[in-house]
Amino acid sequence: MHFPPDPDSHSTSTSAGILLFAFCCLLSTGRLLVQSPNPTRVSADDIAQRSDQRFAALKSRLPASGVIGYIGGPGDSATPDYYLTQYALAPLVVDHSPDHAMVIGNFPSSPPSQIPAHLRLVEDFGEGVFLYAAKDGK
Amino acid sequence: MPILAPALCLASGYFLLALTWPPRKMSPAEILIQIALSAGFGLGIFSIVFFFECLLGSSHLVMTDVLVLVLLIVLYVLRRRGLAGVSTTRPEIEDFRAPIWVRSILTVTFAIALVAAVYNVLLRVIAHPHGDGWDALSIWNLHARFLFRGGAHWHDGFNALIPWSHPDYPLLLSATIAHFWSYLGNDAAIVPAIIGIVFALSTVVLLVSALAQLRGRTAALLAGCALLSTPFFVEQATSQYSDVPLSFFILASTVLLCLADFRRCVGENRTAPLVLAGLTAGFAAWTKNEGLLFLLALVVSQLWALTVRQSRKAGSAESLERRRVLAAFLAGAAPVLAVIMYFKHFVAPAGDLFSGPEIMIHKLFTPTRYWVTIRWYAKEFLRFGDWWLVPGTVTMIAFYLLTRRKTTRSPDPFLQASFLGCALTLAGYFAIYLITPQDLYWHLRFSLNRLFLQLWPASLFLFFRFVGRAQDLVSTAESRSKN
């Protein structure tokens, strides 16, 4: 194996490059440590687990598969609430529409409002979880 | 059961890899490459096995896993007889030359970065057991629940009624999670978290060990430091999204292509790493739709090497060899591509990225869309990874300027093809932004950093394999024979 001899200047610039690179990596590692959750105050964000528990009673009343309708409350949490409902009730498909024979009402932070006229309440499961059915049964 | 599933998974991956690895005494770096690749292959196999179990409605998962493993072992034993034991001498590789104290500082930096990353990951997993961000629950783990809980109705989840869950996304991650859940008998949140960490760890191990094998210890430590010091990579390792798994398979394809070149230089058969490169590119496509783009980009780059480069270099022998390269790559990708085509055709609804041709053409001829996308690319280039004070990309440019050397290298076909593959993938992402039916700003804001992340480990690998090198392996071998 033969390499042409390196001039010292090259070795120096390579060392400078490595040291500079290592320094920048350490800076970024510092940010990583600063951004880490505080170990003395870290607590699990078990939002999905709580959601599963919230819907457990409703789930036992629903068919194992198929499609069911959904209505929910307004506000910024409306979309995440819907996602969590679908996650809790899979493999049932939760369609964000009231046009189904059975419809879930999900109102975790406010009382039910603007319930479509064609729906009637079947059961209140507590914690803002409701089951509605179409009045005409379709 | 908690031990059986990981053991079967890793063993399947290992024997698939060992099928093609020449029997010989291996360096520690080569052993680490094998471990990292085995994990990725094992998870890929697990996803496909589970998908077939769903399709066939079978409920003999353990038996199927054992059968797959036994089959791989039998093939390995049969093939091992045919694989000549080779005792090639490892060519002397051209690492960065620096004083011991500089290398010691680098080693300490790597150790600090590793400890910090592990610390951050552990705390994040405790804080966010269900993943950090909505995509984990609304896409990947939701699909896993449909596969795990659905029974005969598992395909209900891949339904146009819930387009926000992206039912057209491929299933590597979700089916792997469902596979492990089936062993446990419940959908424990820890499973996707561990799979995410395994992918991230395998990415780091593969990057470092491949560079240690192909370039040297200093280059390996530099790349490892860069990846572990990228806060966004560490954060995504615990997000339970599929971008880190995809980055693993993109890196694996790139590494295997370069390993094929390495084997050519040391006089070994290079068909096997090419087939494996095709397989990992296939797994990339089975992980996320962007992986399909990467696979296509690699094929195009190989075709480019076959046609454009070939026209400059006469010689039917090399032309034939390039065709063999492409054929081996495609042979590796074909089985997974067949699974993807089945999924896309018979299970998944149409994707949401393509609107009508007229609208797409109109968007393609709207100059402001180009300008907006270019600006975001430039911004992301400077802020990618959430590095502190000095962006990682700027650090790499500074490093390049300080270490560049007058080169005597001849063009390295696999390196060129890999660079071209990554560049074409980025160009493909660009084209998708141009025609996206979503709001362009919204789409760029919520996805561009993750697209960059998918290519980040492979970019680090290519950069440190290339930068500051004066000779290539061929000229190294030639000069060696002359001496």
Interface residues (C-beta under 8 A of the other chain):
Chain A: M1 H2 F3 P4 D6 H10 S11 S13 T14 S15 A16 G17 I18 L19 L20 F21 A22 C24 C25 L26 L27 S28 T29 G30 R31 L32 L33 Q35 S36 P37 P39 V42 S43 A44 D45 D46 I47 A48 Q49 A64 S65 G66 V67 P80 Y83 L84 Q86 Y87 A90 P91 L92 V93 V94 D95
Chain B: P91 E92 E94 F96 R97 A98 P99 V102 R103 I105 L106 T109 I112 A113 A116 A117 Y119 N120 L123 R124 I126 A127 H128 P129 H130 W134 L137 S138 N141 L142 R145 F146 R149 G150 G151 H153 W154 D156 G157 N159 L161 I162 W164 S165 A189 T218 L222 C225 A226 L228 S229 T230 P231 V234 E235 G385 D386 W387 W388 L389 V390 G392 T395 A398 F399 L402 T403 R405 G468 A470 Q471 T476 S479 R480 K482 N483
